[in-house]
Amino acid sequence: MKRNRRSFLRLSALALPFSQANFLQIPKAVNKPVVISTWDSGQIANGAAWPILEKGGRALDAVEQAAIAIENDINCCVGLGGNPDRDGHVTLDASIMDEKSNCGSVAFMERIKHPISVARKLMETTPHVFLAGEGAQQFALANGFKLESAALSPSAKATYDQWLEKAEYKPVINIELQQNKGNGPFAPARLDDGSFNHDTMGTLALDANGDVSGMCTTSGMGFKMRGRVGDSPIIGAGLFVDNEIGAATSSGQGEEVIRVCGTHLVVEFMRSGLSPEQACKKAIERIVKPNPERAKTFQVGFIAINKKGEIGAYSILKGFNYTVTEKGGKPKVINAKSHFA
């Protein structure tokens, strides 16, 4: 019996090992380079990433510079200018991942200005993926990073002093603001007084070579328990990159992202054929499903990019936004769709 060429190719693909069969289906990027960051403060991050991408640079370098820029912003939600834990100490978490599945993370690290660069140094110079606490700080100092002051930034100190008046241990979330003004508990990213009310920045980039990388950096939930670590430094929770498919990162209440391995879930949904927005939506639905009423009390937002250069986002509550920079280099802030209006 003769087989036509189409049948032969189909059967040949089935006979290949799974990873090779998938490789045949990798889409070519039609929109590159492109960089996407969480929140409208992503304009700062994208502004640092874009010059690298525009010149044909590597996505990994672009996302690291995005993180450094936002960690340098003393008025932002991450880095040493962020809100402290309930004991008054700023502790930082960060993760980075490249197109070859190399990754590095640090958590519960104090007094080091750029946790993202420590995470990259760990990724590139050791066999380890994750360092925490004193060990992370020791590694940073041994590799030339400077020990910074433990003093809180003026805005963080003012917020902490106000929190101490009641010292309630619960996530800083303003449902009344969301209901009355249409803003979610972690948005707008910059409040009327110039401060921020969210605590994570994530950036994903697709470079001119068609490779994807990502980063996530945070000072963690404001007034968290001492030692608390959220999703941001956890590969597969706060950040995941698969260069055959795409990448995802998250912002919001990290505990809820950890429960479902959120960004890995988003990438797997994209692997099944969903668009980035559809994949983010399905992951949000997974978080909401066990207890929809409880899900109305916290925020989670995902952003994602696939190998075609398509981007998307979705959140639990209204108010999550993200920043995209592509052709022309002008950043564009987009309001994400949400599960609850």
C-alpha positions in Angstrom: 0.0 0.0 0.0 1.4 3.4 -1.0 1.5 6.2 1.5 1.3 9.8 0.4 3.9 12.3 1.6 1.5 13.9 4.1 0.8 10.5 5.8 4.5 9.7 5.8 5.4 13.0 7.6 2.6 12.6 10.1 3.7 9.1 11.0 7.4 10.1 11.1 6.6 12.8 13.6 4.7 10.3 15.8 7.7 8.0 15.7 10.0 10.7 17.1 10.7 11.1 20.8 8.1 13.5 22.4 10.5 16.5 22.6 11.5 16.2 19.0 7.9 15.8 17.8 7.0 19.0 19.7 10.0 20.8 18.2 8.5 20.4 14.7 5.5 22.4 15.9 7.3 25.4 17.3 5.8 28.6 15.7 8.1 31.2 14.3 8.0 34.6 15.9 6.0 37.1 13.9 6.3 39.9 16.4 9.8 40.5 17.8 11.3 41.9 19.7 8.7 42.5 22.4 8.8 43.0 26.2 5.9 42.9 28.6 5.9 43.8 32.3 3.4 43.7 35.1 1.7 47.0 36.1 2.0 50.5 34.6 5.2 50.8 36.5 6.4 48.4 33.9 7.1 51.5 31.8 10.3 51.9 34.0 11.2 48.2 33.5 10.5 48.2 29.7 12.4 51.4 29.3 15.5 49.7 30.5 14.9 46.5 28.6 14.0 47.9 25.2 17.3 49.5 24.2 18.9 46.1 24.5 16.2 44.3 22.5 16.2 47.0 19.9 19.9 46.5 19.2 19.4 42.8 18.8 20.6 41.9 22.4 19.7 38.9 24.4 16.3 38.7 26.2 18.1 37.6 29.4 20.1 40.8 29.5 17.0 42.8 28.8 15.0 41.3 31.7 17.8 41.7 34.1 18.1 45.4 33.2 14.4 45.8 33.6 14.6 44.4 37.1 17.6 46.6 38.0 15.7 49.7 36.9 12.7 49.0 39.0 14.8 47.9 42.0 16.5 51.3 41.7 13.3 53.2 41.9 13.0 54.2 45.6 9.3 55.0 45.2 8.4 51.6 43.8 7.1 48.4 45.3 10.2 46.3 45.0 13.9 46.5 46.0 15.2 48.1 49.2 12.6 50.9 48.9 9.7 48.4 49.4 7.6 47.8 52.4 9.2 45.9 55.3 8.0 42.7 57.1 6.0 43.1 60.4 9.3 43.3 62.3 10.5 46.3 60.2 13.0 44.6 57.9 12.9 44.7 54.1 13.6 41.2 52.7 13.9 40.6 49.0 13.0 37.7 46.6 13.9 37.4 42.9 14.1 34.9 40.1 15.5 34.8 36.6 15.2 32.2 33.8 16.7 32.1 30.3 15.9 30.4 27.0 17.9 27.3 27.9 16.0 26.6 31.1 18.8 27.9 33.3 17.4 29.6 36.3 18.5 31.3 39.6 16.6 32.5 42.6 17.2 34.2 45.9 14.8 34.6 48.8 14.6 36.3 52.2 17.7 38.3 51.3 18.4 41.6 53.2 20.5 44.7 52.4 21.5 43.8 48.8 20.2 46.3 46.3 19.8 44.1 43.2 18.6 40.6 44.1 17.9 39.9 40.4 21.7 40.2 39.6 22.5 37.9 42.6 20.0 35.4 41.2 21.7 35.6 37.7 25.1 35.2 39.3 23.9 32.1 41.1 22.5 30.7 37.9 25.6 31.3 35.9 28.4 30.4 38.3 27.1 27.6 40.6 25.2 24.3 40.2 22.5 25.6 42.5 19.1 27.2 41.7 17.9 28.7 45.0 19.6 30.4 47.9 17.9 32.0 50.9 18.5 34.3 53.9 22.0 34.6 55.2 23.4 32.2 52.6 22.1 34.4 49.8 23.6 37.5 51.4 26.9 35.7 51.9 27.0 34.6 48.3 26.2 38.2 47.2 29.0 39.7 49.3 31.5 37.1 48.1 30.7 38.1 44.5 31.2 41.8 44.9 27.8 43.0 45.8 27.7 45.8 48.4 25.9 45.6 51.8 23.5 48.5 51.9 21.9 50.3 54.8 19.1 48.6 56.7 17.2 51.9 57.1 13.7 52.0 55.5 13.0 54.4 52.6 11.0 57.5 53.7 7.8 56.2 52.0 8.2 52.7 53.5 8.9 54.1 57.0 5.8 56.3 56.8 3.6 53.4 55.7 5.1 51.1 58.3 4.6 53.6 61.1 1.0 53.9 60.1 0.6 50.1 60.0 2.1 49.8 63.5 -0.9 51.8 64.9 -3.1 48.7 64.5 -0.5 46.1 63.5 -3.1 43.8 62.0 -1.6 40.8 60.2 -3.4 40.6 56.9 -2.5 41.4 53.3 -2.8 45.1 52.5 -5.9 45.0 50.3 -8.5 47.7 49.8 -11.7 46.1 48.6 -13.6 49.3 49.2 -11.4 51.1 46.8 -12.0 48.3 44.3 -15.8 48.5 44.7 -16.1 52.3 44.7 -13.6 53.3 42.1 -13.2 50.3 39.9 -9.7 49.7 41.0 -8.4 46.3 42.3 -6.4 45.9 45.5 -3.1 46.0 43.7 -4.0 48.8 41.3 -3.5 51.4 40.1 0.2 50.6 40.4 1.0 54.1 41.4 -1.5 55.8 43.9 -2.5 59.4 43.9 0.2 60.2 46.4 2.9 58.6 44.2 3.3 55.5 46.3 2.6 51.9 45.2 0.2 49.4 46.6 1.5 46.2 45.1 4.7 44.4 45.7 5.9 42.4 42.6 7.4 43.3 39.2 7.8 40.7 36.5 9.1 41.1 33.0 9.1 38.8 30.0 11.0 39.4 26.7 11.2 37.8 23.3 14.4 38.9 21.5 15.2 39.3 17.8 16.6 35.8 17.8 13.3 34.4 18.9 14.5 33.5 22.4 12.4 34.1 25.5 13.6 35.0 29.1 11.9 36.3 32.2 12.4 37.8 35.6 10.4 38.4 38.8 11.5 40.7 41.7 9.8 41.7 44.9 10.1 43.0 48.4 7.2 40.6 49.3 3.8 41.2 50.8 3.9 44.3 53.0 4.1 43.5 56.8 4.3 39.8 56.2 5.5 37.4 58.9 9.2 37.3 59.4 10.6 34.7 57.0 7.6 34.6 54.7 8.4 33.9 51.0 5.9 34.2 48.2 5.8 32.9 44.7 8.2 35.4 43.1 11.5 33.4 43.6 9.9 30.0 43.0 10.4 28.7 39.5 7.1 27.5 38.1 5.1 29.7 40.5 6.1 33.3 40.1 8.1 32.7 36.9 8.4 30.0 34.2 10.1 30.0 30.8 10.0 27.3 28.2 11.7 28.4 25.0 9.7 26.0 22.9 6.4 27.6 24.1 6.8 30.9 25.8 6.8 32.3 29.3 4.7 33.7 32.2 5.0 35.7 35.4 2.6 36.8 38.1 1.8 39.5 40.6 -0.5 39.5 43.6 -1.0 37.2 46.6 1.8 34.7 46.1 0.4 32.0 48.3 -2.5 31.5 45.8 -0.1 31.2 42.9 2.1 28.7 44.7 -0.9 26.4 45.3 -1.4 25.9 41.6 2.2 26.3 40.3 0.7 29.2 38.4 3.1 30.2 35.8 4.0 26.7 34.9 0.3 26.1 34.5 0.0 29.1 32.2 2.8 27.8 30.0 1.3 24.3 29.8 -2.0 25.8 28.8 -0.2 27.6 26.0 1.5 24.3 25.0 -2.0 22.8 24.6 -2.7 25.5 22.0 -4.3 28.3 24.0 -3.4 31.9 23.4 -1.5 33.8 26.2 -4.7 35.5 27.3 -6.7 32.3 27.3 -3.9 30.5 29.2 -3.8 33.2 31.9 -7.6 33.0 32.1 -7.6 29.3 32.6 -5.0 29.5 35.4 -7.0 32.2 37.1 -10.1 30.0 37.0 -8.0 27.2 38.6 -7.3 29.5 41.5 -10.8 30.8 41.9 -12.7 27.4 41.5 -12.1 25.9 45.0 -13.7 28.9 46.8 -15.0 31.7 44.6 -16.2 33.9 47.5 -12.8 33.7 49.2 -11.1 34.6 45.8 -12.9 37.9 45.9 -10.7 38.9 48.8 -7.3 38.8 47.1 -5.7 39.6 43.8 -3.6 37.6 41.4 -2.7 38.6 37.8 -0.7 36.7 35.2 1.0 37.9 32.1 2.3 35.7 29.3 4.1 35.7 26.0 4.3 32.9 23.4 6.9 32.2 20.7 4.9 34.1 18.1 5.3 37.2 20.1 1.7 37.2 21.1 1.0 38.6 24.6 -1.9 38.3 27.1 -2.9 38.7 30.7 -5.8 38.0 33.1 -6.5 38.7 36.7 -9.0 37.7 39.5 -10.2 41.2 40.2 -10.5 44.3 38.1 -7.6 46.7 38.2 -4.6 44.7 37.1 -2.7 46.2 34.2 0.5 45.6 32.3 2.9 47.4 30.0 3.9 46.3 26.5 6.7 47.7 24.3 7.2 46.5 20.8 7.7 48.0 17.4 8.6 51.7 17.7 9.7 51.4 21.3 6.7 53.3 22.8 5.3 51.6 25.9 1.6 50.9 26.1 -0.3 50.2 29.3 -3.2 47.8 28.9 -5.9 46.9 31.5 -6.2 43.2 31.8 -9.5 41.4 31.7 -10.6 39.9 35.0 -12.7 37.0 36.4 -14.7 39.3 38.6 -15.9 42.6 37.1 
